[in-house]
């Protein structure tokens, strides 16, 4: 197994120290595993897509603009 170091905010670290019963490396490992599974599904879905990254960004901006209009 490979070791990995990560940085977290001091406030988060202080909260984590209050819960010594939790194996934080297991929590991080689980979160990374979940994210990798999500990315794998996304890669499969988008693997045959003709949509470019700039197309996706443009769509994202349009969606965000419409959401902002709704909540004003």
N, C-alpha and C positions, 0 to 999 in steps of 0.2 A: 504494500500500500504506500502511496505517495503522501508526504506531508505537505500541508498548505498553510500559509499564514495569511490572515486577513485583518484589516483595520476596521474598528467600529468606534462609534462616538463614545466618549467617556461616560455620558449619562446612561447609555444603553449598557455599558459594561458594569456600572454600579448597580443597575437593576438586576443584571444577570447574577451578580455576586450574592444577591439576596436569596437566590434559588440554587443552592449548591447541590440539591438532589437531582437537578436536570443535567444530563450529559449534553452540553452545548455542541460538542462536535457531532453528536448524532443528529441534533436538530439541524445543523448546517448541512450535513451530509444528505439528510432527507429532503431539505429544501432544494438543494442542487440537483438531486435525482429527479424530483418533481419537475423542475424547470427544464431539464434535459429531455424528459418525456414529452413535455409540451412543445419544445422546439422540434423534436423528431416528428411529431404529428404535423406541425406547421410546415416542415420541409416536405413531407409527403404530399400535403394538400397543394402546396405552391410549386411543387416540382415540375408540373406540366403547365404551369400558368404562363401566359404571355405578358402578364403585368410586370412592369419594371419597378425598380425601387422608387424612382422619381414619380411614377404614376401612383404608387401606394402613398407616398408622402403628400401628394396633391389631394388625394381622396381624404386622407387623415386631416389635413388642414381645413378642407371644406366641412367635414363632419364637426370638427371642433368649433368652427365659426357658427354653424347652425345651433349647436348646443349653447354657445354663449348668447345668441339671440334669444333663445328660449328662456334663459334664466335672468335676463335683464329686466 
